[in-house]
Amino acid sequence: MSITRPTVDDIRAAAKAIEGAVIRTPIHHCRTLSEIIGTDLWLKFENLQFTAAYKERGALNKLLQLSAEERARGVVAASAGNHAQAVAYHGRRLGIPVTIVMPESTPTIKVTQTEGHGATVVLFGERFDDAYAHARELEREKGYVFVHPFDDPAIAAGAGTIGLEMLEEVPELDVLVVPIGGGGLISGIATAAKAIKPDIEIVGIEAELYPSMKNVVEGGHGKIGGDTLAEGIAVKEPGMMTRAIIADLVDRIDLVSEKDIEHAVALLVGIEKTVVEGAGAAGVAALLANPERYKGKKVGTILCGGNIDTHLLANVLVRELVRCGRIARLRIHAQDRPGALAAITRKFYECGVNIIETNHHRIFTRLPAKDTIIEVECEARDAEAIDGLVRRLEEAGFHVDRAELD
């Protein structure tokens, strides 16, 4: 069975079609991250789209290709994330009725945001696969046009406009590092970039917990599943069109760990002052994790989305402070007698370390009945201050255990 693929001419046509309705996002050279990685890094800020993700490009390109009769029938999509908002937003702009099927477990905020763009939201099933199957049923029963999140030439062509823009503005790029979920983004970008600059290197990035495209393209057998910060690229079954394009045009696929994704999200907030979701930070995560692969090259990557729950973002930022040693949780063994806590807190004061929270553990310990564990969560200006505190406590006769994240 032949598979229709987008061409570079399709991508150029998409660029003209969506011009003015989708933001031409900036691409900036990142001096500090370039120095950290040892490369010449350029970031494409797709998190600055109105719905905070690149998905608008493909969704709009697809909707614009519908006939008047198809527009009147309306469209349906299955998504709990960026694709839903993109289809809903541009569907309302074009006067197209939109139905979005989401799993019943979808957070209320995502349902509300999608409804806020004018879509009818149907909650169905426990998993995305259930929602997807129901959306295809509605397509058959109601006559809706199904808008696939990635395995569609028009969707991939819209995404490919990012590649055109990046090479128009920075034609000297040697490598493009692109996150992979279902594969629509990298399929479009690779098609555009290889047509313009055949020797450019295209590297795909998947979350370590979801190596689905790497498995089908490279013949791997990586286990798929788990809770990932990069839920936007947590796809169990990649597209048929996209896997064919990736097999032909993508030079390799690398995997990134959860720790590296968290680190990238935190650094982008701290250094670039921009909020990026886990999937959107996957490219930067790969660069930080394996800088030797990119040393001396001009590299471009895409911050493809910025929709991250604020509470989750707060957790990521605090965990980064733990990893870099500025926040610590110390378990201090002490005799349960008057003055013990005062002796301990005196050391914190002398070392300039701030106490956030303390807890006494007298019952559930293996220590003698006269002893206690004082658990202290603390913060300092740098890791050296906390290291110095631990030394001072141990010199004073206290045994100290330090909680670790990894």
C-alpha positions in Angstrom: 0.0 0.0 0.0 1.5 3.3 -1.0 1.5 6.1 1.6 0.9 9.7 0.6 3.7 11.9 2.0 3.9 15.7 2.1 6.5 17.3 -0.3 8.5 20.4 0.2 6.1 22.1 -2.2 3.2 21.1 0.1 5.0 22.6 3.0 5.7 25.8 1.1 2.0 25.9 0.2 1.1 25.4 3.9 3.4 28.3 4.9 1.4 30.6 2.5 -1.9 29.2 3.7 -1.3 29.7 7.4 0.6 33.0 7.1 -0.9 35.7 9.4 -3.1 33.2 11.3 -0.3 31.4 13.0 2.6 33.3 14.7 6.0 33.2 13.0 7.8 32.4 16.2 11.2 33.8 16.9 14.4 31.7 16.7 17.1 33.0 19.1 20.7 32.2 19.6 21.2 31.0 23.2 24.6 32.1 24.5 24.6 30.6 27.9 23.2 27.2 26.9 25.7 27.2 24.0 28.5 27.6 26.4 27.1 24.9 28.7 26.7 22.4 25.9 29.8 23.4 23.9 27.8 24.1 20.7 26.2 26.9 18.8 22.5 26.6 19.9 19.5 28.1 18.3 16.0 27.7 19.8 12.7 28.0 18.0 10.1 29.3 20.5 6.9 27.5 19.4 5.7 27.8 23.0 4.8 31.4 22.0 1.9 30.3 19.7 -1.5 31.5 20.9 -2.4 28.0 22.2 1.3 27.6 23.3 2.2 24.8 20.9 3.2 24.1 17.3 0.1 22.0 16.7 -1.7 25.0 15.4 0.3 24.9 12.2 -0.9 21.4 11.1 -4.4 21.8 12.4 -5.0 25.0 10.5 -3.4 23.7 7.3 -5.7 20.6 7.5 -8.9 22.7 8.2 -8.1 25.1 5.4 -8.1 22.1 2.9 -11.6 21.0 3.8 -14.4 21.6 1.3 -17.4 23.7 2.1 -19.4 20.5 2.5 -16.8 19.0 4.9 -16.7 22.2 6.9 -20.4 22.2 7.3 -20.3 18.6 8.6 -17.8 19.5 11.2 -14.6 17.8 12.5 -13.7 15.4 15.3 -10.4 14.8 17.0 -9.1 12.7 19.9 -6.7 14.5 22.2 -6.2 15.5 25.8 -3.6 18.1 25.0 -2.2 20.6 22.4 -3.9 19.1 19.4 -7.3 19.5 21.0 -6.8 23.2 21.6 -5.3 23.8 18.1 -8.2 22.2 16.3 -10.8 23.9 18.6 -9.2 27.4 18.3 -8.8 27.4 14.5 -12.1 25.6 14.0 -13.9 28.4 15.8 -12.0 31.0 13.7 -13.1 29.3 10.5 -16.7 28.6 11.6 -16.2 24.9 11.6 -18.1 22.8 14.3 -15.5 20.9 16.4 -15.9 17.9 18.6 -13.0 16.7 20.8 -13.0 13.3 22.5 -11.0 13.2 25.6 -10.4 10.4 28.2 -12.6 10.7 31.3 -9.4 11.2 33.4 -8.5 14.4 31.5 -7.8 17.2 34.0 -10.7 19.7 34.3 -8.5 22.6 33.3 -7.8 21.0 29.8 -11.4 20.3 29.3 -12.3 23.9 30.2 -9.6 25.4 28.0 -10.8 23.3 25.0 -14.4 24.2 25.6 -13.3 27.8 25.9 -12.1 27.7 22.3 -15.7 26.7 21.3 -15.4 23.0 21.0 -17.8 20.4 22.2 -15.9 18.0 24.5 -17.0 14.4 24.8 -15.4 12.5 27.7 -15.0 8.8 26.9 -13.0 5.9 28.2 -10.1 5.5 30.6 -7.2 5.8 28.1 -6.4 7.8 25.0 -6.9 4.6 22.9 -10.5 4.5 24.1 -11.1 8.2 23.2 -9.5 7.7 19.8 -11.7 4.7 19.0 -14.8 6.6 20.0 -13.8 9.6 17.9 -13.5 7.2 14.9 -17.0 5.9 15.7 -18.4 9.5 15.7 -16.7 10.1 12.4 -18.6 7.2 10.9 -21.9 7.8 12.8 -22.1 11.6 12.5 -20.2 12.1 9.2 -17.5 14.3 10.9 -14.1 14.7 9.3 -11.5 13.1 11.5 -8.4 15.3 12.1 -5.5 13.1 13.0 -2.9 14.5 15.4 0.1 13.4 13.3 -0.5 10.7 10.7 -1.8 13.0 7.9 0.1 14.7 5.1 -1.6 18.1 5.7 -0.8 17.9 9.4 2.9 17.1 8.7 3.1 19.8 6.0 1.9 22.4 8.5 4.4 21.3 11.1 7.1 21.3 8.4 6.7 25.1 8.0 8.9 25.3 11.2 11.8 23.8 9.2 11.3 26.3 6.5 11.4 29.2 8.9 14.5 27.9 10.8 16.6 27.5 7.7 15.4 30.8 6.2 16.6 32.6 9.3 19.7 30.5 10.2 20.7 28.7 6.9 24.1 27.6 8.4 22.5 25.1 10.8 24.3 21.8 10.8 21.8 19.8 12.9 18.1 19.9 13.8 17.1 18.1 17.0 13.4 17.4 17.0 11.1 15.8 19.6 9.2 12.7 18.4 5.8 11.6 19.6 3.6 10.3 16.8 6.2 11.7 14.3 4.2 14.5 12.6 6.6 17.3 13.6 9.8 15.6 12.7 8.3 14.2 9.4 7.4 17.7 8.2 10.6 19.3 9.4 12.8 16.6 7.9 11.0 16.8 4.6 11.5 20.5 4.4 15.1 20.6 5.7 16.5 17.7 3.6 15.0 19.3 0.5 16.6 22.6 1.2 19.9 21.4 2.7 20.4 17.6 1.9 23.5 17.3 4.1 21.8 18.6 7.3 21.6 16.1 10.1 18.2 15.4 11.6 18.1 13.8 15.1 14.8 12.6 16.7 14.3 12.6 20.4 11.9 10.4 22.3 11.3 10.0 26.1 13.1 7.0 27.4 9.8 5.5 28.7 8.2 5.8 25.2 10.7 4.6 22.5 7.9 3.6 20.2 9.3 5.2 17.0 12.9 4.0 17.7 11.5 0.5 18.1 9.7 0.4 14.8 12.3 2.3 12.8 15.5 0.7 14.2 14.1 -2.7 15.2 14.4 -2.1 19.0 12.5 -3.7 21.7 12.4 -1.0 24.4 9.7 -1.3 26.9 6.9 1.3 26.5 4.9 2.9 29.3 5.1 4.8 32.5 4.6 8.3 33.9 6.6 10.8 31.9 6.9 14.5 32.2 6.9 14.6 28.4 3.3 13.4 28.0 3.1 15.3 24.8 5.4 12.7 23.1 4.2 9.7 25.1 2.8 7.8 22.1 2.6 4.0 22.1 1.8 3.6 18.4 3.5 6.0 16.0 2.0 6.8 12.6 2.4 4.7 9.5 3.1 7.6 7.2 5.5 9.2 9.8 7.5 6.0 10.4 8.1 5.7 6.7 9.3 9.3 6.4 11.5 9.0 9.5 13.1 5.8 8.3 14.1 7.6 5.1 15.1 11.0 6.3 16.0 11.0 10.0 19.7 10.2 10.8 19.1 8.7 14.3 16.7 8.6 17.2 18.0 9.3 20.8 16.3 8.7 24.1 16.2 11.1 27.1 15.6 10.2 30.7 13.1 11.8 33.0 15.9 13.4 35.0 17.3 15.1 31.9 13.9 16.3 30.8 13.3 17.9 34.3 16.7 19.5 34.2 16.0 21.0 30.7 12.6 22.4 31.8 14.2 24.0 34.8 17.2 25.5 32.9 14.9 27.0 30.3 13.0 28.8 33.0 16.2 29.9 34.8 18.3 30.8 31.8 15.9 31.6 28.9 13.0 32.8 31.2 10.6 30.7 29.2 8.1 28.1 30.3 8.3 24.8 28.3 6.4 21.6 28.8 8.3 18.3 29.1 7.9 17.3 25.5 8.9 20.8 24.4 12.2 20.5 26.4 13.1 17.1 25.0 15.5 18.5 22.4 17.4 20.6 24.9 17.4 17.7 27.3 19.2 15.5 24.7 21.8 18.2 24.1 22.5 18.6 27.8 22.7 14.8 28.3 25.1 14.1 25.4 27.0 17.4 24.6 29.8 15.5 22.9 27.6 14.5 20.0 27.0 18.2 19.1 30.3 19.8 20.0 31.3 22.6 17.6 28.2 22.3 15.5 25.4 24.8 14.8 22.3 23.1 16.3 18.7 24.1 16.2 15.9 22.6 18.3 12.2 23.4 18.8 10.5 24.3 22.1 7.4 22.8 20.7 5.0 23.4 23.5 4.6 25.4 26.8 1.5 23.8 28.3 2.6 22.5 31.7 0.6 22.5 34.9 1.8 25.2 37.2 1.9 22.9 40.2 4.0 20.4 38.3 6.3 23.1 37.1 6.8 24.2 40.7 7.7 20.6 41.6 10.2 20.4 38.8 11.9 23.7 39.8 12.2 22.7 43.4 13.6 19.3 42.5 16.2 21.0 40.4 17.2 23.0 43.4 17.6 19.7 45.3 19.7 18.2 42.5 22.0 21.2 42.4 22.4 21.0 46.2 20.7 24.2 47.2 17.8 22.4 49.0 18.4 19.3 51.1 16.7 17.0 53.5 18.9 15.9 56.3 18.1 13.1 58.8 20.1 13.9 62.0 20.5 11.3 64.7 20.4 12.8 68.2 19.8 12.1 71.8 16.2 13.0 72.8 17.1 15.5 75.5 16.8 19.2 76.2 19.2 21.3 74.2 19.8 18.8 71.3 17.7 20.7 68.8 19.3 24.0 69.9 22.7 22.5 69.3 21.7 21.4 65.8 20.1 24.7 64.8 23.1 26.6 66.0 25.2 24.8 63.4 22.6 25.8 60.7 23.0 29.4 61.8 26.8 29.3 61.8 26.8 27.9 58.3 24.2 30.4 57.0 21.7 27.6 56.1 18.0 28.4 56.4 15.7 25.8 57.9 12.4 25.3 56.0 10.8 22.6 58.0 11.7 20.2 60.9 10.2 16.9 62.1 11.0 14.6 65.0 10.8 10.8 64.5 10.8 9.0 67.9 8.7 5.9 67.2 9.4 4.5 63.8 13.2 4.3 63.9 15.8 1.7 64.7 17.5 3.9 67.2 17.5 3.3 70.9 14.4 4.6 72.8 16.3 7.5 74.2 17.3 8.7 70.8 15.5 10.5 68.0 15.8 11.4 64.3 15.4 15.1 63.5 14.5 15.5 59.9 15.4 19.0 58.6 14.5 20.4 55.2 16.8 23.3 54.5 18.0 25.7 51.8 21.3 27.6 51.2 22.9 29.9 48.7 24.9 27.0 47.1 25.7 23.3 47.6 29.0 24.1 49.3 27.2 25.7 52.2 25.1 22.6 52.9 28.2 20.3 52.5 29.9 22.5 55.1 26.9 22.2 57.4 27.0 18.4 57.2 30.7 18.4 58.1 30.1 20.7 61.1 27.3 18.5 62.4 29.4 15.3 62.1 32.3 17.0 63.8 29.9 17.8 66.6 29.1 14.1 67.0 25.8 13.9 65.1 25.3 11.2 62.5 23.7 12.7 59.3 22.0 11.0 56.4 21.1 12.9 53.3 18.0 12.2 51.2 18.7 11.8 47.5 16.3 12.1 44.5 18.1 9.8 42.1 
